[in-house]
């Protein structure tokens, strides 16, 4: 950093009156701060590193105070850096502004293979920190483990489950897998018995089923791990806890279980049921339903969450979550980004694979291509559908993809009575299911079962084709 850049940085902090993800302020007017290890650890453990700025007093609204002695300050900060494991190598800059001296210490990010950087005096567990906003927070046991797992190349998908039984596998799916393995891996087809193939491919280890084998072939993996499932909810508002017109917390709520191939299809179906469709007239003059979220993108997001989630003991009690709100949908899985991949490089470079054996099994089952095309597909499908770009986030121990829809207008929720009154006015002329669904702003399933049917039962709405209740030409009109 050049001196002019340091002065500009100090002026910006004074103007904005805050620290940031990469900037921490220390006074150092009366001496060198004695406990810098939190910032040294946190900045070293994040990809962007960070800057410790000495010479402003945060407690006095970031007043410019200057440092007591720039030479001695650098020396003592460097001494504290040497107490980190491994040692931190700061880059110092000294500048003068308004007659006072300020100092910055740029803390570089360390390679993923060396993280977490921690204070040697209290050890890895109590001395490893992560930056959260403008604060340094102690790393969780799981966050520390995630770095060690990458460094040691731990394969949690190959953990064995001693009480699991091959007799509870889906025989038809396993047979199809073995056939495909022999076609694709010709050297396995000649003289290798089936039991050895599944051992070599990671389905079993020492003849005991692995996590990868159970999640791919077991008839009910949740019998061993109840939370290795998907929880899917559709919320009537834009935040969890928002209530619907009758005080309901969820429009739909489902725990999705089974092997990964089954869970993917069930979760995609949940999203389809709870999605709102737009009715558009195509160039052919016909009416078409346009889904709220592109099905291919939804499938890829759910597939990625199940394949790349963390299957370690630290997160085996955390399900994948699919949360649908009025303005967006979120797919969340345990385990942040794995290895050296960053959010900016997602879909652009070949990433490290957290669960290579599981990914390989699902490739042969035809569930995934295993060619790192998931993120580009999600982005391309959203663009093709005219939706905003999906947002990918790596939070503490979690990865999340957020889809924004282009349906929600920010209107306030209506009471049930108000909605019924408005709907009956809207249906003063015959309306189709698609038109009514778009009007209510709910999913088609909830609209038909929770809104329309009660009005029909009450005699307030009637069907134009009562003898054909499921007809595509069915219309609803006020009685």
C-alpha positions as a printed NumPy array, in Angstrom:
array([[  0.   ,   0.   ,   0.   ],
       [  1.309,   3.46 ,  -0.849],
       [  1.191,   6.321,   1.658],
       [ -1.525,   8.161,  -0.282],
       [ -3.637,   5.001,  -0.267],
       [ -3.259,   4.691,   3.495],
       [ -4.349,   8.304,   3.997],
       [ -7.345,   7.741,   1.697],
       [ -8.243,   4.597,   3.642],
       [ -8.195,   6.477,   6.956],
       [-10.376,   9.225,   5.494],
       [-12.88 ,   6.667,   4.202],
       [-13.124,   4.951,   7.59 ],
       [-13.691,   8.308,   9.299],
       [-16.338,   9.178,   6.745],
       [-18.22 ,   5.874,   6.88 ],
       [-17.755,   5.491,  10.657],
       [-17.315,   1.734,  10.531],
       [-14.957,  -1.174,  10.195],
       [-15.552,  -3.773,   7.478],
       [-14.938,  -7.384,   6.53 ],
       [-11.343,  -6.512,   5.634],
       [-10.541,  -3.486,   7.842],
       [-10.023,  -3.357,  11.607],
       [ -9.154,  -0.147,  13.479],
       [ -6.878,   0.096,  16.53 ],
       [ -6.022,   3.265,  18.42 ],
       [ -2.34 ,   2.653,  19.381],
       [ -2.085,   6.203,  20.773],
       [ -0.802,   5.054,  24.166],
       [  1.005,   1.892,  23.078],
       [  0.713,  -1.24 ,  20.948],
       [ -2.508,  -3.221,  21.4  ],
       [ -1.647,  -6.459,  23.173],
       [ -4.242,  -8.859,  21.739],
       [ -4.154,  -8.729,  17.974],
       [ -4.337, -12.486,  17.451],
       [ -8.082, -12.435,  16.745],
       [ -7.635, -10.107,  13.763],
       [ -4.398, -11.775,  12.652],
       [ -6.101, -15.169,  12.608],
       [ -9.378, -14.014,  11.034],
       [ -7.756, -12.012,   8.236],
       [ -5.275, -14.791,   7.454],
       [ -8.133, -17.305,   7.219],
       [-10.179, -15.413,   4.64 ],
       [ -9.444, -15.215,   0.926],
       [ -9.175, -11.412,   0.83 ],
       [ -6.893, -11.07 ,   3.844],
       [ -7.318,  -7.782,   5.718],
       [ -5.815,  -4.545,   7.003],
       [ -5.275,  -3.439,  10.603],
       [ -5.302,   0.357,  10.691],
       [ -3.542,   2.002,  13.644],
       [ -4.073,   5.635,  14.63 ],
       [ -7.866,   6.062,  14.784],
       [ -9.967,   5.708,  17.927],
       [-13.105,   3.688,  17.271],
       [-14.578,   4.597,  20.667],
       [-14.426,   8.304,  19.775],
       [-16.177,   7.978,  16.417],
       [-12.937,   7.053,  14.683],
       [-11.194,  10.226,  15.721],
       [ -7.678,  10.651,  14.314],
       [ -5.28 ,  10.165,  17.243],
       [ -2.051,   9.025,  15.603],
       [  0.248,   6.293,  16.965],
       [  2.642,   6.55 ,  19.905],
       [  5.752,   5.449,  17.971],
       [  5.586,   4.059,  14.416],
       [  8.918,   2.235,  14.678],
       [  8.173,   0.51 ,  17.976],
       [  4.599,  -0.278,  16.905],
       [  5.774,  -2.172,  13.816],
       [  8.289,  -4.093,  15.897],
       [  5.717,  -5.198,  18.494],
       [  3.061,  -6.051,  15.936],
       [  5.634,  -8.187,  14.103],
       [  6.405,  -9.966,  17.373],
       [  2.734, -10.85 ,  17.816],
       [  2.621, -12.083,  14.221],
       [  5.422, -14.524,  15.024],
       [  3.258, -16.028,  17.777],
       [  0.745, -17.243,  15.176],
       [  0.936, -20.761,  13.716],
       [  2.191, -20.565,  11.081],
       [  3.755, -17.115,  11.506],
       [  1.98 , -14.204,   9.795],
       [  4.018, -11.928,   7.49 ],
       [  2.49 ,  -8.425,   7.6  ],
       [  3.25 ,  -5.604,   5.18 ],
       [  3.533,  -2.243,   6.955],
       [  2.885,   1.249,   5.615],
       [  3.495,   4.503,   7.527],
       [  1.946,   7.839,   6.521],
       [  1.29 ,  11.28 ,   7.949],
       [ -2.04 ,  13.076,   7.81 ],
       [ -3.182,  16.232,   9.57 ],
       [  0.111,  16.304,  11.466],
       [ -0.306,  12.804,  12.894],
       [  1.288,   9.471,  11.992],
       [ -0.839,   6.462,  11.103],
       [  0.25 ,   2.903,  10.347],
       [ -1.324,   0.012,   8.482],
       [ -0.483,  -3.686,   8.654],
       [ -1.703,  -5.642,   5.636],
       [ -2.386,  -9.252,   6.622],
       [ -2.209, -11.573,   3.621],
       [ -4.481, -14.565,   3.158],
       [ -2.697, -17.875,   3.57 ],
       [ -3.101, -20.876,   1.332],
       [ -6.047, -23.147,   2.063],
       [ -3.666, -25.98 ,   2.922],
       [ -2.261, -23.941,   5.852],
       [ -5.553, -22.865,   7.405],
       [ -6.648, -22.301,  10.058],
       [ -4.005, -19.854,  11.244],
       [ -4.235, -19.695,  15.032],
       [ -2.585, -18.163,  18.099],
       [ -0.007, -20.644,  19.303],
       [ -0.364, -19.51 ,  22.919],
       [ -3.841, -21.016,  23.36 ],
       [ -3.938, -23.655,  20.619],
       [ -5.919, -24.407,  17.466],
       [ -9.351, -24.848,  19.058],
       [ -9.362, -21.647,  21.12 ],
       [ -7.045, -19.577,  18.937],
       [ -8.613, -19.893,  15.46 ],
       [-10.843, -17.027,  14.317],
       [-13.052, -16.127,  11.388],
       [-14.089, -12.63 ,  10.274],
       [-17.823, -11.941,  10.402],
       [-18.64 ,  -8.42 ,   9.293],
       [-16.562,  -6.139,  11.502],
       [-15.927,  -8.668,  14.262],
       [-13.575, -11.59 ,  14.817],
       [-15.405, -14.688,  16.017],
       [-14.007, -17.936,  17.359],
       [-14.159, -20.704,  14.784],
       [-16.552, -23.544,  15.438],
       [-15.263, -27.082,  15.791],
       [-16.776, -27.85 ,  12.398],
       [-15.049, -24.921,  10.678],
       [-11.701, -26.076,  12.025],
       [-12.449, -29.637,  10.917],
       [-13.348, -28.53 ,   7.382],
       [ -9.863, -27.133,   6.835],
       [ -8.223, -30.224,   8.281],
       [-10.437, -32.483,   6.16 ],
       [ -9.274, -30.736,   2.991],
       [ -5.639, -30.777,   4.06 ],
       [ -5.761, -34.494,   4.866],
       [ -8.018, -35.247,   1.872],
       [-10.531, -36.947,   4.16 ],
       [-13.315, -38.741,   2.284],
       [-16.322, -38.738,   4.558],
       [-18.436, -40.31 ,   1.827],
       [-16.355, -43.462,   2.389],
       [-17.137, -43.681,   6.089],
       [-18.53 , -47.111,   6.858],
       [-21.804, -47.691,   8.67 ],
       [-21.332, -50.826,  10.724],
       [-25.023, -51.582,  11.282],
       [-25.967, -51.123,   7.618],
       [-26.938, -54.137,   5.521],
       [-26.517, -54.803,   1.816],
       [-29.758, -56.786,   1.971],
       [-31.577, -53.461,   2.457],
       [-30.193, -52.026,  -0.789],
       [-32.425, -51.513,  -3.824],
       [-31.431, -54.619,  -5.798],
       [-32.721, -53.287,  -9.112],
       [-30.815, -50.008,  -8.796],
       [-27.633, -51.782,  -7.675],
       [-27.864, -54.213, -10.592],
       [-28.307, -51.356, -13.056],
       [-25.287, -49.666, -11.52 ],
       [-23.124, -52.782, -11.844],
       [-24.152, -53.196, -15.483],
       [-23.218, -49.598, -16.231],
       [-19.94 , -49.884, -14.323],
       [-18.942, -52.894, -16.427],
       [-19.821, -51.031, -19.635],
       [-17.958, -47.881, -18.712],
       [-15.029, -49.521, -16.914],
       [-14.184, -52.372, -19.276],
       [-11.361, -53.678, -17.096],
       [-13.932, -54.426, -14.379],
       [-16.116, -56.517, -16.654],
       [-13.666, -59.289, -17.471],
       [-12.774, -61.057, -14.256],
       [-13.814, -58.937, -11.272],
       [-16.713, -60.309,  -9.169],
       [-19.593, -57.986,  -8.328],
       [-18.68 , -57.84 ,  -4.645],
       [-15.191, -56.661,  -5.565],
       [-16.533, -54.056,  -7.996],
       [-18.673, -52.411,  -5.351],
       [-15.674, -52.494,  -3.009],
       [-13.401, -50.845,  -5.586],
       [-16.018, -48.208,  -6.442],
       [-16.623, -47.156,  -2.842],
       [-20.076, -48.659,  -2.351],
       [-18.608, -50.786,   0.428],
       [-15.364, -50.82 ,   2.389],
       [-14.292, -54.103,   3.946],
       [-17.692, -55.472,   2.813],
       [-19.417, -52.849,   5.017],
       [-21.659, -50.26 ,   3.272],
       [-20.281, -46.731,   3.07 ],
       [-22.131, -43.429,   3.304],
       [-21.86 , -43.143,  -0.488],
       [-23.332, -46.612,  -0.939],
       [-26.151, -46.046,   1.526],
       [-27.141, -42.637,   0.098],
       [-27.194, -44.094,  -3.419],
       [-28.731, -47.538,  -2.972],
       [-30.375, -47.985,   0.428],
       [-34.139, -48.308,   0.411],
       [-34.252, -45.92 ,   3.37 ],
       [-30.941, -44.205,   4.294],
       [-32.714, -42.176,   6.965],
       [-33.045, -45.355,   9.004],
       [-29.363, -44.866,   9.79 ],
       [-29.137, -41.077,   9.512],
       [-32.558, -39.449,  10.051],
       [-31.339, -35.962,   9.117],
       [-29.597, -36.859,   5.855],
       [-32.757, -35.792,   4.063],
       [-34.34 , -32.642,   2.625],
       [-36.726, -30.384,   4.507],
       [-38.84 , -28.378,   2.07 ],
       [-41.16 , -25.543,   3.007],
       [-43.221, -22.949,   1.178],
       [-43.689, -19.788,   3.241],
       [-46.6  , -17.337,   2.752],
       [-44.338, -14.285,   3.146],
       [-40.807, -13.136,   2.438],
       [-39.29 , -14.177,   5.774],
       [-39.503, -17.299,   7.901],
       [-42.194, -16.627,  10.503],
       [-44.443, -14.57 ,   8.214],
       [-48.019, -15.785,   8.562],
       [-50.714, -16.297,   5.98 ],
       [-54.285, -15.04 ,   6.065],
       [-55.371, -17.742,   8.54 ],
       [-52.216, -17.607,  10.634],
       [-50.551, -20.486,   8.815],
       [-46.748, -20.56 ,   8.906],
       [-46.375, -22.768,   5.847],
       [-48.306, -23.184,   2.633],
       [-46.634, -26.565,   2.258],
       [-44.179, -28.434,   4.456],
       [-42.556, -31.766,   3.579],
       [-39.694, -33.935,   4.835],
       [-38.231, -35.643,   1.786],
       [-36.495, -38.972,   2.356],
       [-35.044, -41.859,   0.386],
       [-31.843, -42.386,  -1.569],
       [-30.389, -39.402,  -3.406],
       [-31.952, -40.256,  -6.822],
       [-35.37 , -40.421,  -5.156],
       [-34.936, -37.278,  -3.077],
       [-33.954, -35.232,  -6.127],
       [-37.149, -36.087,  -7.985],
       [-39.364, -35.595,  -4.925],
       [-37.778, -32.209,  -4.168],
       [-38.146, -31.031,  -7.77 ],
       [-41.799, -32.082,  -7.621],
       [-42.254, -30.115,  -4.374],
       [-40.926, -26.984,  -6.065],
       [-43.146, -27.575,  -9.083],
       [-46.258, -27.979,  -6.924],
       [-45.546, -24.838,  -4.975],
       [-44.449, -22.665,  -7.88 ],
       [-46.625, -20.012,  -9.407],
       [-46.96 , -20.122, -13.179],
       [-47.257, -17.208, -15.552],
       [-49.638, -17.679, -18.456],
       [-48.231, -16.271, -21.68 ],
       [-49.392, -16.33 , -25.293],
       [-46.704, -17.716, -27.582],
       [-45.967, -16.948, -31.203],
       [-48.252, -19.822, -32.118],
       [-51.153, -17.955, -30.536],
       [-51.567, -20.586, -27.834],
       [-51.453, -20.069, -24.083],
       [-48.471, -21.549, -22.241],
       [-47.578, -21.805, -18.566],
       [-44.155, -20.419, -17.668],
       [-42.868, -21.825, -14.34 ],
       [-41.69 , -19.533, -11.576],
       [-38.25 , -21.182, -11.567],
       [-36.685, -23.116, -14.489],
       [-36.933, -26.861, -13.7  ],
       [-33.411, -27.686, -14.945],
       [-31.879, -25.032, -12.699],
       [-33.899, -26.25 ,  -9.716],
       [-32.803, -29.832, -10.29 ],
       [-29.131, -28.869, -10.595],
       [-29.243, -26.811,  -7.393],
       [-30.814, -29.657,  -5.41 ],
       [-28.463, -32.216,  -6.963],
       [-25.424, -30.087,  -6.104],
       [-26.645, -29.693,  -2.526],
       [-26.952, -33.467,  -2.06 ],
       [-23.744, -34.442,  -3.856],
       [-21.47 , -31.741,  -2.45 ],
       [-22.826, -31.417,   1.073],
       [-20.664, -32.41 ,   4.027],
       [-21.266, -36.   ,   5.159],
       [-18.94 , -35.845,   8.178],
       [-20.055, -36.603,  11.729],
       [-20.075, -32.847,  12.345],
       [-22.994, -32.213,   9.998],
       [-24.792, -35.546,   9.59 ],
       [-27.635, -34.176,  11.731],
       [-28.254, -31.223,   9.399],
       [-30.645, -31.729,   6.445],
       [-30.5  , -30.009,   3.08 ],
       [-33.105, -27.228,   3.067],
       [-35.34 , -25.984,   0.262],
       [-37.153, -22.817,   1.314],
       [-39.636, -21.103,  -0.973],
       [-40.671, -17.528,  -0.208],
       [-42.9  , -15.155,  -2.146],
       [-39.92 , -13.394,  -3.703],
       [-37.261, -16.124,  -3.87 ],
       [-36.244, -19.726,  -3.342],
       [-33.196, -20.836,  -1.349],
       [-31.396, -24.198,  -1.496],
       [-29.025, -24.638,   1.45 ],
       [-26.625, -27.427,   2.354],
       [-24.112, -27.967,   5.133],
       [-20.481, -27.516,   4.166],
       [-19.166, -24.289,   2.69 ],
       [-17.026, -24.154,  -0.432],
       [-14.584, -27.036,  -0.477],
       [-10.9  , -26.595,  -1.16 ],
       [ -9.466, -23.608,  -3.014],
       [-12.565, -22.704,  -5.026],
       [-14.036, -19.231,  -4.459],
       [-17.47 , -17.777,  -5.148],
       [-16.06 , -15.742,  -8.046],
       [-14.559, -18.823,  -9.703],
       [-17.639, -21.056,  -9.35 ],
       [-18.457, -22.614, -12.705],
       [-15.272, -21.24 , -14.272],
       [-12.582, -23.571, -12.96 ],
       [-12.469, -27.242, -12.067],
       [-13.163, -27.477,  -8.316],
       [-11.941, -29.962,  -5.748],
       [-14.567, -32.611,  -5.04 ],
       [-15.624, -33.198,  -1.451],
       [-17.322, -36.545,  -2.154],
       [-15.618, -38.089,  -5.216],
       [-16.87 , -41.645,  -4.676],
       [-20.473, -40.51 ,  -4.277],
       [-20.204, -38.329,  -7.382],
       [-18.767, -41.248,  -9.341],
       [-21.572, -43.576,  -8.266],
       [-24.262, -41.066,  -9.228],
       [-22.565, -40.486, -12.578],
       [-22.844, -44.174, -13.444],
       [-26.469, -44.143, -12.264],
       [-27.144, -41.335, -14.744],
       [-28.103, -38.895, -11.983],
       [-25.291, -36.444, -12.64 ],
       [-22.822, -35.802, -15.451],
       [-20.008, -35.18 , -12.946],
       [-18.47 , -32.713, -15.409],
       [-18.793, -29.58 , -13.264],
       [-21.56 , -28.204, -15.503],
       [-24.085, -27.632, -12.701],
       [-23.349, -23.985, -11.904],
       [-23.132, -22.89 , -15.574],
       [-26.43 , -24.694, -16.236],
       [-28.14 , -22.914, -13.325],
       [-26.939, -19.544, -14.561],
       [-27.837, -20.224, -18.193],
       [-31.341, -21.485, -17.356],
       [-32.106, -18.416, -15.226],
       [-30.904, -16.13 , -18.015],
       [-32.989, -18.009, -20.562],
       [-36.046, -17.677, -18.301],
       [-35.531, -13.928, -17.932],
       [-34.789, -14.212, -14.203],
       [-32.15 , -12.312, -12.22 ],
       [-28.812, -14.087, -11.898],
       [-28.828, -16.64 ,  -9.063],
       [-26.844, -15.656,  -5.984],
       [-24.28 , -18.091,  -4.591],
       [-23.098, -17.623,  -1.006],
       [-20.665, -19.467,   1.238],
       [-21.603, -18.752,   4.827],
       [-20.203, -20.22 ,   8.019],
       [-20.421, -23.943,   7.39 ],
       [-23.128, -23.605,   4.719],
       [-23.503, -23.079,   0.985],
       [-26.619, -21.442,  -0.421],
       [-27.992, -20.643,  -3.858],
       [-30.827, -18.11 ,  -4.072],
       [-33.197, -17.836,  -7.024],
       [-35.101, -14.556,  -7.362],
       [-38.432, -14.709,  -9.146],
       [-39.972, -11.994, -11.29 ],
       [-43.495, -12.436,  -9.929],
       [-43.392, -10.888,  -6.459],
       [-44.287,  -7.182,  -6.486],
       [-43.84 ,  -6.421,  -2.795],
       [-47.55 ,  -6.108,  -2.13 ],
       [-48.681,  -6.556,   1.462],
       [-50.393,  -9.793,   2.398],
       [-54.16 ,  -9.871,   2.331],
       [-56.408, -11.366,   4.964],
       [-58.405, -14.4  ,   3.939],
       [-61.606, -12.381,   3.889],
       [-60.06 ,  -9.662,   1.72 ],
       [-58.601, -12.212,  -0.673],
       [-61.955, -13.995,  -1.007],
       [-63.761, -10.71 ,  -1.67 ],
       [-61.235,  -9.613,  -4.283],
       [-61.26 , -13.046,  -5.905],
       [-65.049, -13.16 ,  -6.184],
       [-64.974,  -9.739,  -7.85 ],
       [-62.231, -10.973, -10.188],
       [-64.36 , -14.01 , -11.052],
       [-67.355, -11.932, -12.066],
       [-66.419, -13.346, -15.452],
       [-65.143, -16.924, -15.95 ],
       [-61.472, -17.389, -15.046],
       [-59.073, -20.292, -15.662],
       [-56.964, -22.018, -13.011],
       [-53.833, -20.299, -14.323],
       [-55.466, -16.856, -14.186],
       [-56.697, -17.377, -10.638],
       [-53.31 , -18.727,  -9.496],
       [-51.547, -15.675, -10.91 ],
       [-54.126, -13.437,  -9.204],
       [-53.682, -14.959,  -5.739],
       [-49.883, -15.065,  -5.896],
       [-49.856, -18.545,  -4.313],
       [-48.841, -21.858,  -5.82 ],
       [-51.39 , -23.65 ,  -7.971],
       [-51.798, -26.433,  -5.399],
       [-52.494, -24.042,  -2.53 ],
       [-54.714, -21.838,  -4.689],
       [-56.941, -24.687,  -5.798],
       [-57.076, -26.594,  -2.492],
       [-56.866, -23.77 ,   0.025],
       [-58.633, -20.902,  -1.737],
       [-60.86 , -22.036,  -4.607],
       [-62.311, -25.253,  -3.213],
       [-63.647, -23.627,  -0.001],
       [-65.448, -21.03 ,  -2.131],
       [-66.887, -23.757,  -4.353],
       [-68.001, -25.747,  -1.308],
       [-69.639, -22.63 ,   0.101],
       [-71.558, -22.087,  -3.135],
       [-69.834, -18.775,  -3.83 ],
       [-68.019, -20.014,  -6.951],
       [-69.3  , -22.428,  -9.557],
       [-67.629, -24.489, -12.26 ],
       [-68.56 , -23.763, -15.864],
       [-68.073, -27.482, -16.622],
       [-69.266, -29.202, -13.432],
       [-69.507, -32.577, -15.181],
       [-65.79 , -32.347, -16.098],
       [-64.069, -30.932, -12.992],
       [-60.544, -31.704, -14.24 ],
       [-60.994, -30.385, -17.771],
       [-58.301, -28.015, -19.073],
       [-61.173, -25.821, -20.316],
       [-62.648, -25.534, -16.818],
       [-63.452, -22.013, -15.674],
       [-64.649, -20.59 , -12.342],
       [-67.232, -17.854, -12.045],
       [-69.109, -16.187,  -9.209],
       [-72.34 , -17.975,  -8.319]])
